[in-house]
Every structure is written in C-alpha cells, then in structure tokens.
Amino acid sequence: MHEIMGFVWPLMAASAEAMIFLWIVVILVIIGRGKLLPSEKQIVIERSGKYKMSLAPGLNLAQPFIETIANKIISIGDNTIDCELCFKVCDKKLATRKQPFYLLNVSSQSDQLHFEAQAAHQENMPYDAERLEHSNAGTIINPVESEIYSVAKLWSVEMVRIK
C-alpha cells in the first residue's frame, strides 16, 4: 500500500498544480475578453462601387459610425455633390486624455465616397468644447454635409467642420 501511495501522491500533487494553473488561465481569459482594444495598424476598408475607408491606428472603433455615414450618404442617391470636407470629431467612446478627438476627411467624387480618419493630438489643435456647441448653426452647404450631421446627432457624436 505504501508503494501505491508513493506513486499516486506525486500524481495528485501534479494534478492539483495543473488544476490551479488551468483555473488561473480560465479566469484570465474571461477577464481579458471584457474590452475590445483598438488595433495598432492602419485599417483600409473598400466596399467596391460604394466607398473606401482608411482608419488610422487606434481608430478602428470608429468604423461603425463611419459606415453609418456612408450608408446614409449612399441612400441620398444621385443627388450627391462632389465635395471635400474635413471634420473635427469628438466621440466620447474613443476619446482619451492625449487624443480627445480625431479628424475625419470625407470626399465625394463621381459617385465614389472616400473616408479617412486621422489621429489628431491635443498639442496640434486645442480642444474647444464651447466652439463645438455653437459652430455648426446655419453653416451646412450641401446634402452630404447635412447627412453627416444627422448621423452625428443620432450617434451623439460632436462634429465641427474645419475646412
């Protein structure tokens, strides 16, 4: 009996260590899946015949918002006007202390939309919340811009045109 216990005891001890290790791994996997982290690579999305989108590193979480804008503009139909617009976008879901906003360039040429989201740092362009609240009144120049502002309002995202 002593020989059997001498053989079984190390297996039980090893098994307990393995079980503890397994539980730690399971807990870390469950906790680690709680938050989606931004990608560190630039993302380029092209929907042939509709639109092309380039997202700077860290802005992949802006993709659903930009795709909603694209679908809304596409729904306008043949009334789209060739234009090139640039917006300062303050999205609370993407804002950080170092980067409270990003720049969104939208261009429309011959029924093709192009979106480019770029990181903008606070040192380069200071954040002015009061200006955001009052700057958009009465300055809409075309249907594309109008649709962009309507989607921004729907998503509770603050935008101001800078070009």
C-alpha positions as CSV (number, residue, x, y, z in Angstrom):
1,M,0.0,0.0,0.0
2,H,2.8,2.3,0.8
3,E,4.3,1.8,-2.7
4,I,1.0,2.7,-4.3
5,M,0.6,5.9,-2.2
6,G,4.2,6.7,-3.1
7,F,3.2,6.5,-6.8
8,V,-0.3,8.2,-6.5
9,W,0.7,11.1,-4.3
10,P,3.0,12.8,-6.8
11,L,0.4,12.4,-9.5
12,M,-2.3,14.0,-7.2
13,A,0.1,16.9,-6.4
14,A,0.9,17.4,-10.0
15,S,-2.7,17.3,-10.9
16,A,-3.6,19.9,-8.2
17,E,-0.9,22.2,-9.6
18,A,-2.3,21.6,-13.1
19,M,-5.8,22.3,-11.9
20,I,-4.7,25.6,-10.3
21,F,-2.9,26.6,-13.4
22,L,-5.9,25.7,-15.5
23,W,-8.3,27.8,-13.3
24,I,-5.9,30.8,-13.5
25,V,-5.8,30.6,-17.3
26,V,-9.6,30.3,-17.5
27,I,-10.1,33.4,-15.2
28,L,-7.6,35.4,-17.2
29,V,-9.3,34.6,-20.5
30,I,-12.7,35.5,-19.1
31,I,-11.4,38.8,-17.6
32,G,-9.3,39.7,-20.7
33,R,-12.2,39.4,-23.1
34,G,-14.1,42.3,-21.4
35,K,-12.8,45.2,-23.5
36,L,-12.1,45.5,-27.2
37,L,-8.7,47.2,-27.7
38,P,-8.0,49.4,-30.7
39,S,-5.8,48.0,-33.4
40,E,-2.3,49.3,-33.7
41,K,-2.3,49.0,-37.5
42,Q,-4.0,51.2,-40.1
43,I,-7.2,49.7,-41.5
44,V,-8.3,50.1,-45.1
45,I,-11.9,49.0,-46.0
46,E,-13.1,49.1,-49.5
47,R,-16.7,48.4,-50.5
48,S,-16.4,48.2,-54.3
49,G,-18.7,50.6,-56.0
50,K,-19.7,52.3,-52.8
51,Y,-16.9,53.7,-50.6
52,K,-13.4,53.4,-49.4
53,M,-12.3,54.0,-45.8
54,S,-8.9,54.4,-44.2
55,L,-8.7,54.4,-40.4
56,A,-5.5,55.4,-38.6
57,P,-4.1,53.1,-35.9
58,G,-6.4,53.2,-32.8
59,L,-9.5,54.4,-34.7
60,N,-10.9,51.0,-35.7
61,L,-13.7,51.6,-33.1
62,A,-14.9,54.5,-35.3
63,Q,-15.7,52.1,-38.1
64,P,-19.4,51.5,-37.3
65,F,-20.0,55.3,-37.1
66,I,-18.3,56.0,-40.4
67,E,-20.1,53.1,-42.1
68,T,-23.4,54.6,-40.9
69,I,-22.4,57.9,-42.5
70,A,-21.5,56.1,-45.8
71,N,-24.8,54.2,-45.9
72,K,-26.8,57.4,-45.2
73,I,-25.0,59.3,-48.0
74,I,-25.4,56.4,-50.4
75,S,-29.2,56.5,-49.6
76,I,-29.3,60.0,-51.0
77,G,-28.8,58.6,-54.4
78,D,-27.9,60.7,-57.5
79,N,-28.2,63.9,-55.5
80,T,-24.7,63.7,-54.0
81,I,-22.4,66.6,-54.8
82,D,-18.7,66.4,-55.5
83,C,-17.1,67.8,-52.3
84,E,-14.2,67.5,-49.9
85,L,-14.9,68.1,-46.2
86,C,-12.9,67.8,-43.1
87,F,-14.4,67.5,-39.6
88,K,-13.1,67.5,-36.1
89,V,-14.9,64.6,-34.4
90,C,-15.3,64.3,-30.6
91,D,-16.6,60.8,-29.8
92,K,-16.7,60.1,-26.1
93,K,-16.3,56.4,-26.8
94,L,-12.9,56.9,-28.4
95,A,-11.7,59.9,-26.5
96,T,-8.6,59.7,-24.4
97,R,-6.7,62.4,-22.5
98,K,-4.0,62.6,-25.1
99,Q,-6.4,62.3,-28.0
100,P,-9.9,63.8,-27.2
101,F,-10.8,64.0,-30.9
102,Y,-9.9,62.8,-34.4
103,L,-10.0,64.2,-37.9
104,L,-12.4,62.8,-40.4
105,N,-11.9,63.7,-44.1
106,V,-14.9,63.0,-46.4
107,S,-14.7,63.3,-50.2
108,S,-17.2,62.5,-52.8
109,Q,-16.3,62.4,-56.4
110,S,-18.3,60.9,-59.3
111,D,-20.5,58.7,-57.0
112,Q,-17.4,57.3,-55.1
113,L,-17.0,58.2,-51.4
114,H,-13.7,58.3,-49.6
115,F,-13.3,58.5,-45.8
116,E,-10.1,59.0,-43.9
117,A,-9.9,59.1,-40.1
118,Q,-6.6,60.5,-38.7
119,A,-5.4,60.8,-35.2
120,A,-5.1,64.4,-34.0
121,H,-3.2,65.3,-30.9
122,Q,-4.2,67.9,-28.4
123,E,-0.9,69.8,-28.8
124,N,-1.6,70.3,-32.5
125,M,-5.2,71.5,-32.2
126,P,-6.6,72.5,-28.8
127,Y,-10.0,71.1,-27.8
128,D,-12.6,73.8,-27.5
129,A,-15.9,72.4,-26.3
130,E,-17.8,75.7,-26.4
131,R,-16.8,76.2,-30.1
132,L,-18.2,72.8,-30.9
133,E,-21.6,73.6,-29.4
134,H,-22.1,76.8,-31.4
135,S,-20.1,76.5,-34.6
136,N,-22.5,74.3,-36.7
137,A,-25.5,76.6,-36.7
138,G,-26.6,77.5,-40.3
139,T,-23.3,76.5,-42.0
140,I,-24.4,73.4,-43.9
141,I,-23.6,73.8,-47.6
142,N,-24.7,70.6,-49.3
143,P,-26.7,67.4,-48.8
144,V,-23.6,65.3,-47.9
145,E,-22.7,67.5,-45.0
146,S,-26.4,67.6,-43.9
147,E,-26.5,63.8,-43.8
148,I,-23.1,63.6,-41.9
149,Y,-24.5,66.0,-39.2
150,S,-27.7,64.0,-38.9
151,V,-25.8,60.7,-38.3
152,A,-23.6,62.5,-35.8
153,K,-26.6,63.7,-33.9
154,L,-28.1,60.2,-33.9
155,W,-24.9,58.7,-32.6
156,S,-24.4,61.6,-30.0
157,V,-21.0,62.5,-31.6
158,E,-19.9,66.1,-31.7
159,M,-18.5,67.3,-35.0
160,V,-17.3,70.6,-36.3
161,R,-16.2,71.4,-39.9
162,I,-12.7,72.7,-40.1
163,K,-12.3,73.1,-43.9
